[in-house]
Amino acid sequence: MWFVVRCRSGCEEEILRSCRTRLSPGALDEAFRFRCERFWRSDGAWRRVERDMFPGYVFLQSARPELLSEEIKKYRAILPVLGEPGYLIPVYQEEENYLRQLCGEQHVLRLSYGYRDRKHGCDCITKGPLKEAGSRILAIDWHRRFARVEVPLARRTAVMWAGVAFDGCKEAGGAENRSGSLCACSAAQAGRYPFG
């Protein structure tokens, strides 16, 4: 079972290191944070970088949640960031499954590829983890190479940024892309982008 722990943005790696060393292997199976690949423009060139997907949050996996909770109570005296009520928030199974599907076992959201169909006024994602995201994609900024995506997390909806890149498809609606599959693309309605 996964849990989300809220912490100060920028302290995620320190919290993860600390949890890995101070919590017993019986209480903690894994401590991690989600990352996403993006393109970042620097010195006039686009570079592939990894950024935090959920800044200010770390994830703990445990097969024994009650033991994890007990050990974290002791740990809270050392680390005031965990002193807030509701510091250990469960991630529900369907949310965990969705995040696993989206990011894989490495907890990294890889780049998605697509193009802007100017003829039909919509965006097409042709490959990558966002291909099946459907109405969860709120907007795509091709100029800055990212998409805003809704992700379910702890019975709430978090909005995160995902990396997108051009895949070289011709900008024609319904045209076959390089992989030979049909790019289903229709006009965006009410700010939603229907893909896949």
C-alpha positions in Angstrom: 0.0 0.0 0.0 1.2 3.5 -0.8 1.1 6.6 1.4 1.7 10.2 0.5 3.7 12.3 2.9 3.6 16.1 2.5 6.9 17.9 3.1 8.5 21.2 2.3 9.2 21.6 -1.4 12.9 21.1 -2.1 13.4 18.8 0.9 12.0 15.6 -0.8 15.4 13.9 -1.3 16.4 14.6 2.3 13.1 13.2 3.6 13.5 10.0 1.4 17.1 9.5 2.6 16.0 9.9 6.2 13.0 7.6 5.9 15.2 4.9 4.3 17.8 5.0 7.1 15.5 5.5 10.1 12.5 3.3 9.3 12.8 -0.5 9.6 12.6 -2.7 6.5 9.6 -4.4 8.1 7.7 -1.0 8.2 9.0 0.5 4.9 9.2 -1.5 1.7 10.1 1.5 -0.5 10.4 5.3 -0.3 10.3 7.3 -3.6 9.1 10.4 -5.4 7.6 10.6 -8.8 9.6 12.3 -11.5 8.7 13.4 -15.1 10.7 13.9 -18.2 10.4 17.2 -19.9 12.2 19.3 -22.4 13.8 22.5 -20.9 15.2 25.2 -23.1 18.7 26.3 -21.9 21.3 28.3 -23.8 19.2 28.2 -27.0 18.8 24.4 -27.1 16.1 22.0 -25.8 17.4 19.5 -23.3 15.7 16.5 -21.8 15.5 16.8 -18.0 13.7 15.2 -15.1 11.6 17.2 -12.7 9.5 16.4 -9.7 6.0 15.4 -10.7 4.5 16.3 -7.3 6.8 18.9 -5.6 6.5 18.8 -1.8 5.4 15.1 -1.6 7.1 11.8 -1.1 5.6 8.4 -1.3 6.1 5.5 1.1 5.2 1.9 0.3 4.4 -0.6 3.1 2.8 -4.0 3.4 2.3 -3.2 7.1 0.7 0.2 7.4 0.1 0.0 11.2 3.8 -0.6 11.8 4.8 2.2 9.4 2.4 4.5 11.3 3.9 3.6 14.7 7.5 4.1 13.5 6.6 7.4 11.9 5.2 8.6 15.2 8.6 8.2 16.8 10.3 9.8 13.8 8.0 12.9 13.9 9.9 14.2 16.9 13.0 14.4 14.8 11.4 15.7 11.7 8.9 18.5 12.4 7.6 18.4 8.8 5.7 15.2 9.8 4.2 16.8 12.9 1.1 18.0 11.0 -2.2 16.1 11.4 -2.9 13.9 8.5 0.8 13.5 7.7 0.4 10.0 6.4 -2.2 10.0 3.6 -3.2 6.7 2.0 -3.2 6.4 -1.8 -6.2 4.3 -2.9 -5.7 1.2 -4.9 -7.2 2.6 -8.2 -5.0 5.7 -7.9 -2.0 3.6 -7.3 -2.8 1.4 -10.3 -3.2 4.5 -12.5 0.1 6.0 -11.4 1.8 2.6 -11.9 0.4 2.4 -15.4 1.4 6.0 -16.2 4.9 6.0 -14.7 6.0 2.4 -14.5 8.1 0.7 -11.7 10.7 3.4 -12.0 8.2 6.1 -11.0 9.1 8.3 -14.0 6.6 9.7 -16.4 8.3 9.4 -19.7 7.9 11.9 -22.6 4.8 11.6 -24.8 4.9 12.4 -28.5 2.3 14.0 -30.8 1.4 16.9 -32.9 -1.1 19.8 -33.4 -3.7 19.1 -36.1 -4.3 22.6 -37.4 -6.9 21.5 -39.9 -9.2 20.2 -37.1 -8.0 22.4 -34.3 -6.9 19.7 -31.9 -3.9 18.0 -30.4 -3.0 14.4 -31.1 -0.9 12.3 -28.8 0.4 9.4 -30.9 2.7 7.6 -28.5 3.8 7.6 -24.9 2.1 7.4 -21.5 -0.4 10.2 -22.2 -1.8 8.5 -25.3 -4.6 6.9 -23.2 -5.0 9.9 -20.9 -8.1 11.2 -22.7 -10.0 13.9 -20.9 -7.4 14.0 -18.1 -5.3 16.3 -20.3 -6.4 19.8 -19.6 -4.1 21.7 -22.0 -1.0 21.2 -24.2 1.5 23.9 -24.7 3.6 22.8 -27.7 5.8 25.9 -27.6 6.9 25.1 -24.1 6.7 21.3 -24.6 4.4 20.3 -21.7 0.9 19.2 -21.0 -1.2 20.0 -17.9 -2.7 16.7 -16.7 -5.2 15.8 -13.9 -4.1 12.9 -11.8 -6.2 11.3 -9.0 -4.3 11.3 -5.7 -5.6 10.7 -2.2 -9.3 11.2 -3.3 -8.4 14.5 -4.7 -7.4 15.7 -8.2 -3.8 16.9 -8.5 -2.7 18.8 -11.6 0.8 18.0 -12.8 3.0 18.9 -15.8 4.0 16.2 -18.2 6.6 16.5 -21.0 5.5 16.3 -24.7 7.5 16.5 -27.9 6.8 16.5 -31.6 6.9 13.1 -33.3 7.2 14.4 -36.8 3.6 13.3 -38.0 2.1 15.3 -40.8 -0.4 17.8 -39.4 -3.5 16.2 -40.8 -6.5 14.9 -38.9 -7.0 11.1 -39.1 -3.7 10.6 -41.0 -1.7 7.6 -40.2 1.3 8.3 -38.0 4.7 6.7 -38.2 3.7 3.6 -36.1 0.9 2.9 -38.6 -1.9 3.4 -36.1 -4.7 5.9 -36.7 -4.5 9.1 -34.8 -8.0 9.7 -33.5 -8.4 13.4 -33.3 -11.4 15.6 -33.1 -12.1 19.3 -32.2 -11.3 20.1 -28.6 -14.5 20.8 -26.6 -14.7 22.8 -23.4 -10.9 22.8 -23.0 -10.7 19.0 -23.1 -8.5 17.1 -25.5 -9.9 13.7 -26.7 -7.0 11.4 -27.5 -6.6 7.7 -28.1 
